[in-house]
Every structure is written in C-alpha cells, then in structure tokens.
C-alpha cells in the first residue's frame, strides 16, 4: 500500500503544532511526574482552545503533547529518561 502524500496544508498544520508545542514540550520534559506533565498539557491545551479557532489544530496539539508525555513517562508513569534499560 502506498503512503498517503501529505498536502501543504498538513505541513503547515504540523509546523503550527510543533511551534506552539515546543515550549510546552520542554515543560513536560522537566515535569516531576506524569501527573504534573498531564496538568501542564491540560492547562496549555485549555489556553490554546481559547486562542485558536481551528479544532483540528487544537486536537493535533493535544495529541502531540500526549505523545510527548508517553515518550517521557511511558504507560506506567516511569520516567524513561532515568530508566537504565
């Protein structure tokens, strides 16, 4: 099956999401727990929802930040940056 070609609008959406999430992702990386990271994500997503008219971009940002939390904390809440495995 061939990969779906992204259109420039998707590229622009991805750029906007990465740009908005860059600072929030850094805060998530510094969080002391998965709970704190989730609170950071939720607070910023709430603010972003008020500022951004596009539900699509807001949802993409929330998903991007959730993935950042997963990369850092995994499903079990263990800080992967300090995992010795």
C-alpha positions as CSV (number, residue, x, y, z in Angstrom):
1,X,0.0,0.0,0.0
2,X,1.4,3.4,-0.9
3,X,1.9,6.1,1.7
4,X,-0.6,8.9,1.6
5,X,1.1,12.1,0.3
6,X,0.8,15.0,2.7
7,X,-0.6,18.2,1.3
8,X,0.9,21.5,2.1
9,X,-2.0,22.3,4.5
10,X,-0.9,19.3,6.6
11,X,2.7,20.5,6.6
12,X,1.5,23.9,7.7
13,X,-0.7,22.4,10.4
14,X,2.3,20.2,11.6
15,X,4.5,23.3,11.7
16,X,2.0,25.3,13.7
17,X,1.5,22.4,16.2
18,X,5.3,21.9,16.6
19,X,5.8,25.7,17.0
20,X,3.1,26.0,19.7
21,X,4.1,22.8,21.5
22,X,7.8,23.4,21.5
23,X,7.9,25.3,24.8
24,X,5.1,23.2,26.4
25,X,7.1,20.0,25.4
26,X,10.1,21.4,27.2
27,X,8.0,22.0,30.4
28,X,6.7,18.4,30.1
29,X,10.3,17.1,29.9
30,X,11.0,18.9,33.2
31,X,7.9,17.7,35.0
32,X,8.5,15.7,38.2
33,X,5.7,13.2,37.4
34,X,3.3,12.0,34.8
35,X,0.5,13.7,36.7
36,X,2.4,17.1,36.6
37,X,3.1,16.6,32.9
38,X,-0.6,15.9,32.2
39,X,-1.6,19.0,34.2
40,X,0.8,21.1,32.2
41,X,-0.6,19.7,28.9
42,X,-4.2,20.3,30.0
43,X,-3.6,23.9,31.1
44,X,-1.9,24.8,27.9
45,X,-4.5,23.0,25.7
46,X,-7.2,24.9,27.6
47,X,-5.5,28.2,26.8
48,X,-4.8,27.2,23.2
49,X,-8.5,26.2,22.8
50,X,-9.5,29.8,23.7
51,X,-6.9,31.3,21.3
52,X,-7.2,29.0,18.3
53,X,-10.2,28.9,16.1
54,X,-9.3,25.5,14.5
55,X,-10.4,22.5,16.4
56,X,-8.3,20.4,14.1
57,X,-5.1,22.2,15.2
58,X,-6.1,22.2,18.9
59,X,-6.8,18.4,18.7
60,X,-3.5,17.8,16.9
61,X,-1.6,19.8,19.6
62,X,-3.3,17.9,22.4
63,X,-2.3,14.6,20.7
64,X,1.3,15.8,20.1
65,X,1.6,16.7,23.7
66,X,0.1,13.4,24.9
67,X,2.7,11.7,22.7
68,X,5.4,13.8,24.4
69,X,4.2,12.6,27.8
70,X,4.2,9.0,26.5
71,X,7.8,9.3,25.3
72,X,8.9,10.8,28.7
73,X,6.8,8.7,31.1
74,X,5.5,5.7,29.2
75,X,2.2,4.0,30.0
76,X,3.2,3.1,33.6
77,X,4.4,6.6,34.6
78,X,8.0,5.7,34.9
79,X,10.4,8.4,33.8
80,X,12.1,6.9,30.8
81,X,14.9,9.5,30.8
82,X,16.1,7.9,34.0
83,X,15.4,4.3,33.0
84,X,18.5,2.1,32.9
85,X,17.1,-0.4,30.4
